[in-house]
Amino acid sequence: MTLRVAIVGSGPAGIYTADALTKQAGQEVEVDVLERLPTPYGLVRYGVAPDHTSIKSIARYLRAVLERPSVRFLGGVELGSDVSAAELRERYDAVVYCTGAMVDRHLGIPGEDLPGSVAATDFVNWYCAHPDMPADAFTLDAEEVAVIGVGNVAVDVVRILSKTADELRPFDVPEEVIERLAASRVRAIHMIGRRGPEHAKFTLKELRELGELDNVDVLTHQGEVKVDDVASLSRGARGNVDVLQAWASRVPEGRPRRLELRFWLRPVEILGTSRVEGVRFERTRLVDGRVVGTGEFETIPATLVLRSVGYQSVPLPGVPFDTATMTVPNQAGRIIADDAQAGTDDRLADQYVAGWLKRGPTGVVGTNKSDAAETVRTLLTDLQGRETGGRPPLDDLLAERGVKPITYDEWLAIDAAEAALADSLGRGERVKLVGREAMLAACGRMPR
């Protein structure tokens, strides 16, 4: 009998899961990849900075998986509103949830909800043309911007803020976003971490890119990047510290924008009345490995604050969720029942999880490949010897509800429309369409 598996989420974790299933299964397998958006690839499409084309090339591998005869892409199908977890279990031998970590972590400080205080993920979604983010979400009328966080996402954000619109035209940035970047009033960018430079999460490659930008003076403060025992650091941390220390001796050249990387400062309050006016920070130090305040405070002016202190997953309807770890509880990818579902056996043998939803937002894009392979091995071991197939198809249920999934061919029509738009504008290989309506129009549909 044919093994039928549903995968919820078409980012790297979901498609790597489909890849492993079609390679490892010792029997005929059919895989449906469900995605709430009209387009596949998740963070590869909507999280990787547009000027990092080498990482985006992963999409070519993911595309080859979706084009296998045993894999089917079903876009525009949302868990909870279009189909429930219980209904998927009725129609598939196994379900694998791979929805990633979709929201930012909060700072938990006063003023965080003021207008002008925004999740960095929203800013990334904006310049990557995520369908949930309108093109007019950002006007960039702030002259000073504070980016709180020192990871690779924060580096991406400050690099996009620092570059000119002309520097970004060769990439897939939407035309509407290019126009707003061209009108940007940003002159000063502050990138701030609560620990020292040796603890920063960005990679050396990403950091060095900042120092090579033509439009911005990149500076650090000597006292904040001093590290006593550099020799004890990892190779990557040592490289970061060397670069940051070298920047401390730079003399500003009067470029249009200034970027300052600050350390040992933790935000305690976002200031302002009707909107953000600045951020109050407390200087920090390490005590027994913990960050503690020193009682010394500094206010950095900014009318736009982008919070970049990490991602977290959100609960899925009908799926167990651990609010302490913000992941789905599992053993090697097999979902474990929560208290409400637990019985004589707390294993949910037909439900699985992979990617950030399984392990938290750790690793790089490629980490999802080995992670997905582990989940698939667990799944196939569980189903070995069990009778599979003979379940009602999902298509009939969706048709009854008036849900017509976006097919892979329709996604290719969207892809072609973006290539044609780039050609008409003289702008690289593609320019992303903005919004669901434009995507649906590209594949000959009216929005539902």
C-alpha positions in Angstrom: 0.0 0.0 0.0 1.1 3.6 -0.6 2.3 5.6 2.4 0.6 9.0 2.4 2.2 11.8 4.5 1.2 15.4 4.9 3.8 18.0 5.7 2.6 21.3 7.1 5.0 24.1 6.0 7.1 24.4 2.9 10.2 26.1 4.2 13.5 24.3 4.3 12.5 22.0 7.2 9.3 20.9 5.4 10.9 20.3 2.0 13.9 18.6 3.5 11.4 16.3 5.2 9.8 15.5 1.8 13.3 14.9 0.4 14.1 12.4 3.2 10.8 10.6 2.9 11.1 10.1 -0.9 14.6 8.8 -0.5 14.3 6.7 2.7 10.8 5.1 2.3 11.1 1.4 1.4 7.6 1.5 -0.2 5.7 3.8 -2.5 5.1 7.2 -0.9 2.9 10.2 -1.7 3.8 13.5 0.1 1.5 16.5 0.2 3.3 19.7 1.3 0.7 22.2 2.7 1.5 25.9 2.9 -0.6 28.7 4.0 1.1 31.2 1.6 0.8 31.0 -2.2 4.5 30.5 -2.5 7.0 27.8 -1.1 10.4 28.0 0.5 9.6 29.8 3.8 12.6 31.7 5.2 14.7 31.1 2.1 12.2 33.4 0.3 11.1 35.6 3.1 13.9 35.6 5.6 17.2 35.6 3.7 18.3 39.1 2.8 17.9 39.9 -0.9 21.5 40.7 -1.4 22.6 37.3 -0.1 22.0 35.4 -3.3 24.4 32.5 -2.4 22.1 31.4 0.4 19.0 31.9 -1.8 20.5 29.4 -4.2 19.3 26.7 -1.8 15.9 27.3 -3.4 17.2 25.4 -6.5 17.6 22.3 -4.4 14.3 22.7 -2.7 12.6 23.2 -6.1 14.0 19.9 -7.3 12.3 18.2 -4.4 9.0 19.8 -5.1 9.2 18.6 -8.7 9.5 14.9 -7.8 6.5 12.9 -9.0 5.7 11.7 -5.5 5.6 15.3 -4.0 2.7 17.7 -4.3 2.6 21.4 -3.3 -0.7 22.7 -1.9 -0.4 26.4 -1.4 -2.9 28.7 0.2 -4.1 26.0 2.7 -4.0 27.1 6.3 -4.1 24.7 9.3 -6.9 25.6 11.6 -9.0 27.6 9.2 -9.0 25.4 6.0 -8.3 22.0 7.6 -7.8 20.9 11.2 -5.1 18.7 12.6 -7.6 16.0 13.4 -8.8 16.0 9.8 -5.3 15.7 8.5 -4.7 12.6 10.7 -7.9 11.1 9.3 -6.6 11.5 5.7 -2.9 10.7 6.0 -0.8 7.9 7.6 1.4 10.5 9.2 1.5 14.3 9.6 4.8 16.3 10.0 4.6 19.9 11.3 7.3 22.2 10.0 6.0 25.7 10.4 9.2 27.2 11.9 9.6 30.1 14.2 7.4 32.8 12.9 7.4 35.6 15.5 9.9 37.7 17.3 10.7 37.4 21.0 9.7 40.4 23.1 12.0 42.5 25.2 9.6 42.7 28.1 10.3 46.4 28.9 8.1 49.5 29.2 7.4 51.3 26.0 7.8 48.3 23.8 4.4 48.8 22.2 4.9 52.4 21.3 4.5 53.3 17.6 7.9 53.2 16.1 8.9 50.1 18.1 8.8 47.2 15.6 9.9 43.6 15.4 12.9 43.2 13.1 11.1 40.3 11.6 8.4 42.7 10.4 11.1 44.8 8.7 12.6 41.7 7.1 9.1 40.6 5.9 8.7 44.0 4.4 11.8 44.2 2.3 11.3 40.5 1.4 7.7 41.1 0.2 6.0 38.7 2.6 2.3 38.6 1.7 1.3 39.4 5.3 3.3 42.7 5.2 1.9 45.6 3.1 4.3 47.6 1.0 3.5 50.8 2.9 4.3 49.3 6.3 7.6 51.4 6.6 8.2 55.0 5.5 11.8 55.3 6.9 11.3 58.9 8.0 13.4 58.3 11.1 16.8 59.9 11.1 18.1 57.7 13.9 17.4 54.0 14.2 18.2 51.6 17.1 18.5 47.9 16.2 18.5 45.9 19.4 20.4 42.6 18.9 23.7 41.4 17.5 22.8 38.3 15.5 22.8 37.8 11.7 19.3 39.1 11.3 20.3 42.3 13.0 23.3 42.6 10.7 21.0 42.0 7.7 18.7 44.8 8.9 21.4 47.4 9.4 23.0 46.5 6.1 19.7 47.1 4.2 19.2 50.3 6.1 22.8 51.4 5.3 22.8 50.7 1.5 21.4 53.0 -1.1 18.4 52.0 -3.2 20.6 51.8 -6.3 22.8 49.2 -4.5 19.7 47.0 -3.9 18.2 47.4 -7.4 20.0 44.3 -8.9 18.2 42.1 -6.3 14.6 40.9 -5.9 13.5 43.8 -3.6 10.0 44.9 -4.6 9.8 48.1 -6.6 7.6 49.6 -3.9 10.2 49.0 -1.3 13.0 50.3 -3.5 11.1 53.6 -3.8 10.8 53.9 0.0 14.4 53.1 0.5 15.3 55.8 -2.0 13.4 58.3 0.1 14.9 57.1 3.4 15.9 59.8 5.9 18.0 57.5 8.0 21.4 59.0 8.9 22.5 57.2 12.1 22.0 53.5 13.0 22.8 52.1 16.4 23.2 48.3 16.7 23.3 47.3 20.3 24.0 44.1 22.3 23.6 43.5 26.0 26.8 41.3 26.2 30.3 41.9 24.9 31.7 41.6 21.4 33.0 38.1 22.1 29.4 36.9 22.7 27.9 38.4 19.5 25.9 35.9 17.4 26.7 37.2 14.0 29.2 35.4 11.8 32.6 36.9 10.8 31.6 36.9 7.1 28.4 38.9 7.9 30.3 41.4 10.1 33.1 42.0 7.5 30.4 42.9 4.9 29.4 45.9 7.1 32.9 47.3 7.0 32.9 47.1 3.2 29.8 49.2 2.6 30.4 52.4 0.7 27.5 54.5 2.0 28.2 54.3 5.8 30.9 55.0 8.3 31.1 51.9 10.6 32.4 52.6 14.1 32.8 51.0 17.5 33.7 52.3 21.0 37.2 51.2 22.2 36.1 50.6 25.8 33.2 48.3 24.7 35.2 46.1 22.3 38.2 45.5 24.6 38.6 41.8 25.5 41.2 40.7 28.0 41.7 37.1 27.0 41.3 37.0 23.2 43.4 33.8 22.9 40.8 31.8 24.8 38.0 32.6 22.4 36.7 30.4 19.6 38.1 31.1 16.1 34.9 32.9 15.0 34.6 35.0 18.2 38.3 35.9 17.9 37.8 37.1 14.3 34.8 39.2 15.3 36.7 40.8 18.1 39.7 41.6 15.9 37.4 43.3 13.3 35.5 45.3 16.0 38.6 46.4 17.7 40.1 47.6 14.3 36.9 49.7 13.7 37.4 51.5 17.0 40.4 53.3 15.6 38.5 54.4 12.4 38.0 58.1 11.7 34.6 59.0 10.2 34.9 59.9 6.6 31.7 61.9 6.4 29.7 59.3 4.5 26.0 59.8 4.2 25.2 57.4 7.1 26.8 56.3 10.3 26.6 52.9 11.9 27.8 52.4 15.5 28.0 48.9 17.0 27.6 49.1 20.7 28.1 46.5 23.4 27.4 45.9 27.1 24.1 47.8 27.0 20.7 46.3 27.8 17.5 48.1 27.0 15.4 49.0 30.1 12.8 51.3 28.6 11.7 52.6 25.2 11.0 56.3 25.7 8.3 58.4 24.2 4.7 59.6 24.6 2.8 59.2 21.3 5.7 57.5 19.6 9.3 56.3 20.1 11.8 59.0 21.0 14.7 57.0 22.3 15.9 54.0 24.3 17.2 54.0 27.8 20.0 51.4 28.4 21.8 50.2 31.4 25.5 49.3 31.1 26.1 45.6 31.9 28.9 43.3 33.0 29.3 39.6 33.5 29.1 38.0 36.9 29.5 34.2 37.0 28.5 34.1 33.4 25.3 36.1 34.0 24.6 39.6 32.6 24.0 42.1 35.5 23.4 45.8 35.5 26.0 48.2 36.8 23.5 51.1 37.7 25.0 53.3 34.9 22.5 54.4 32.3 22.6 55.9 28.8 19.9 57.1 26.5 20.3 56.7 22.7 18.0 58.8 20.6 16.0 57.0 18.0 12.5 57.4 16.4 12.6 53.8 15.0 13.5 50.8 17.1 13.9 47.4 15.5 13.9 44.5 18.0 16.0 41.6 16.9 16.5 39.4 20.0 15.4 36.1 18.5 12.6 34.1 16.9 10.1 31.8 18.5 7.4 29.4 17.3 3.7 29.8 17.9 1.2 27.0 18.9 -0.6 25.2 16.1 -4.3 24.5 16.7 -4.7 20.9 17.8 -1.0 20.2 18.2 0.8 19.9 21.7 3.0 22.8 22.5 5.5 23.5 25.3 5.3 27.2 26.3 8.5 26.9 28.3 10.7 26.0 25.3 8.3 27.4 22.7 8.5 24.1 20.7 6.4 21.0 20.1 7.4 18.4 22.7 9.0 15.4 20.9 11.4 12.5 21.0 13.5 12.4 17.9 10.7 14.1 16.0 7.8 12.0 17.3 5.3 14.3 19.0 4.6 13.6 22.7 1.1 14.2 24.0 0.5 17.0 26.5 -1.4 16.5 29.7 -4.8 16.9 28.0 -4.1 14.3 25.4 -2.0 11.8 27.3 -3.4 8.4 28.0 -1.8 5.0 28.5 0.8 6.0 25.8 2.0 9.6 25.6 3.4 9.1 22.1 1.4 10.4 19.2 2.7 7.8 16.7 1.1 9.5 13.6 2.2 13.1 14.4 5.8 14.4 13.9 7.7 17.6 13.9 10.9 18.9 12.2 12.9 22.2 12.0 12.7 25.1 14.4 9.3 24.0 15.7 11.0 20.8 16.9 14.3 22.1 18.3 14.0 25.9 18.6 15.6 28.6 16.4 19.1 27.2 16.2 21.5 26.2 13.5 21.6 27.4 9.9 19.4 26.6 6.9 21.3 23.4 6.2 20.8 22.1 9.8 17.3 21.4 8.9 18.4 18.6 6.5 19.8 16.3 9.2 17.1 17.3 11.5 14.4 16.3 9.0 16.2 13.0 8.3 16.1 12.1 12.0 12.3 12.8 12.1 11.7 10.7 8.9 13.7 7.8 10.4 11.5 7.9 13.5 8.4 8.1 11.3 9.3 5.1 9.1 10.3 3.0 12.2 6.9 3.7 13.8 5.0 2.8 10.6 7.0 -0.3 9.8 4.6 -3.2 9.5 1.5 -1.1 9.8 -1.2 -1.1 7.1 -1.2 2.2 5.2 -3.4 3.9 2.6 -7.1 3.5 2.1 -7.9 6.9 3.7 -10.2 9.6 2.3 -8.5 12.2 0.1 -7.9 15.7 1.4 -8.9 17.2 -2.0 -12.6 16.3 -1.5 -12.7 18.0 1.9 -11.1 21.2 0.6 -13.4 21.2 -2.4 -16.4 21.0 -0.1 -15.2 24.1 1.7 -14.4 26.0 -1.5 -10.7 25.9 -0.9 -8.7 25.6 -4.1 -5.0 25.1 -3.3 -2.3 26.8 -5.3 -0.7 24.2 -7.4 3.0 23.9 -8.1 2.4 25.0 -11.7 0.6 28.1 -10.5 3.6 28.8 -8.3 5.7 28.6 -11.4 3.4 31.2 -13.0 4.1 33.5 -10.1 7.8 32.8 -10.4 7.6 33.6 -14.2 5.7 36.8 -13.5 8.4 38.0 -11.1 11.1 37.3 -13.7 9.1 39.2 -16.4 8.7 42.1 -14.0 12.5 42.2 -13.4 13.1 42.1 -17.2 10.6 45.0 -17.8 12.4 47.1 -15.1 15.9 46.1 -16.1 16.5 44.8 -12.6 18.3 41.4 -12.3 16.7 38.0 -12.3 13.4 38.7 -10.5 11.5 41.4 -8.7 9.0 40.1 -6.1 5.3 40.7 -6.4 3.7 42.4 -3.4 0.6 40.9 -1.8 -1.6 37.9 -2.3 -3.8 39.7 -4.9 -0.8 40.2 -7.3 0.3 36.6 -6.8 -3.2 35.2 -7.4 -3.5 37.4 -10.5 -0.2 36.1 -11.8 -1.6 32.6 -11.8 -4.9 33.6 -13.3 -7.0 33.7 -10.2 -9.2 36.2 -8.4 -8.5 36.5 -4.7 -10.9 34.6 -2.5 
